[in-house]
Amino acid sequence: MPDFLVTMESAWVLRDVKSLDDAIGIAISEAGKRLNPSAKYVEVEAGLSSCPFCDQDLSSAIVVADTALVGLLLEMKVFRAETAEHAGRIAKSVIGKALRDVPLKLLDVQEL
């Protein structure tokens, strides 16, 4: 049975935020706290989007009226899964239990 690296995307909403850097830092911190201790092996980082016009990477965060939407990338290694699809379901289940009411989207599953 192979091992897999599963990458998921999450949308994190924050209120009363003054700057983009604060929003990103707070979102990563809050996600880390909710993942600890049940899923402390999940890597959390700020997401990036590519510009449709120039193909450069842009921050996946926006602040409007002191409310922020931050896109986070969550990476998790899944050991001894039957298939890539099975690894994705395992990761979504583990991360979804820790981050209740947070939208998740499976981005990529790579065999290690």
C-alpha positions in Angstrom: 0.0 0.0 0.0 1.5 3.3 -1.1 1.8 6.6 0.9 0.3 9.9 -0.4 0.7 13.6 0.1 -2.7 15.2 0.0 -3.1 19.0 -0.6 -6.4 20.7 0.3 -7.6 24.3 0.1 -9.6 26.0 2.8 -11.5 29.3 3.0 -11.1 31.1 6.4 -13.3 34.1 7.3 -12.1 36.6 9.9 -13.8 39.7 11.3 -12.2 42.9 12.7 -9.0 42.7 10.8 -7.0 45.8 9.9 -4.4 44.5 7.4 -3.8 41.7 5.0 -0.7 40.5 6.8 -2.6 40.3 10.1 -5.4 38.4 8.4 -3.0 35.8 7.0 -1.2 35.4 10.3 -4.4 35.1 12.3 -5.9 32.6 9.9 -2.9 30.3 10.0 -2.7 30.6 13.8 -6.4 29.8 14.3 -6.3 26.8 11.9 -3.2 25.5 13.7 -4.9 25.7 17.0 -8.0 23.9 15.8 -5.9 21.2 14.2 -3.9 20.6 17.4 -3.7 18.0 18.9 -5.9 15.7 16.8 -4.3 16.6 13.5 -1.1 18.4 14.4 0.7 16.7 11.5 -1.2 18.8 9.0 1.0 21.6 7.4 -0.8 25.0 7.1 0.3 27.8 4.9 -1.2 30.8 3.1 -2.5 29.9 -0.4 -1.6 31.5 -3.7 -3.7 32.1 -6.8 -2.4 32.8 -10.2 -3.4 36.0 -12.0 -5.5 35.1 -15.1 -3.9 37.9 -17.1 -0.1 37.8 -16.2 0.2 34.3 -14.6 2.0 35.7 -11.6 1.2 34.4 -8.1 -1.1 36.5 -6.0 -2.0 36.2 -2.3 -5.3 34.3 -1.7 -6.5 36.8 0.8 -8.6 39.9 0.7 -9.7 42.4 3.3 -12.9 44.5 2.8 -14.6 46.5 5.5 -12.4 45.0 8.2 -13.5 41.5 7.2 -11.0 39.1 5.6 -11.3 36.0 3.5 -8.1 34.0 3.5 -7.3 31.0 1.4 -5.2 28.4 3.2 -3.3 25.3 1.9 -3.4 22.3 4.1 -1.0 19.4 3.4 -1.2 16.0 5.0 0.7 12.8 4.5 -1.5 9.7 4.4 0.2 6.4 4.9 -0.8 3.1 3.5 -3.9 4.2 1.6 -5.4 1.8 -1.0 -5.7 4.4 -3.8 -5.2 8.2 -4.4 -9.0 8.6 -4.0 -8.9 6.7 -0.7 -6.1 9.0 0.6 -8.1 12.1 -0.4 -11.2 10.8 1.6 -9.0 10.0 4.6 -7.4 13.5 4.6 -10.8 15.2 4.1 -12.3 13.2 7.0 -9.4 13.9 9.4 -9.1 17.6 8.6 -12.9 18.1 8.3 -13.4 16.8 11.9 -10.8 19.3 13.2 -12.0 22.2 11.1 -15.8 21.9 11.4 -17.8 24.4 9.3 -14.8 25.4 7.3 -15.1 24.7 3.5 -12.5 22.3 2.1 -11.6 21.4 -1.4 -9.2 18.6 -2.5 -6.6 20.1 -4.8 -4.0 17.4 -5.3 -3.0 13.9 -4.3 0.6 12.7 -5.0 2.1 9.3 -4.4 5.2 9.4 -2.3 
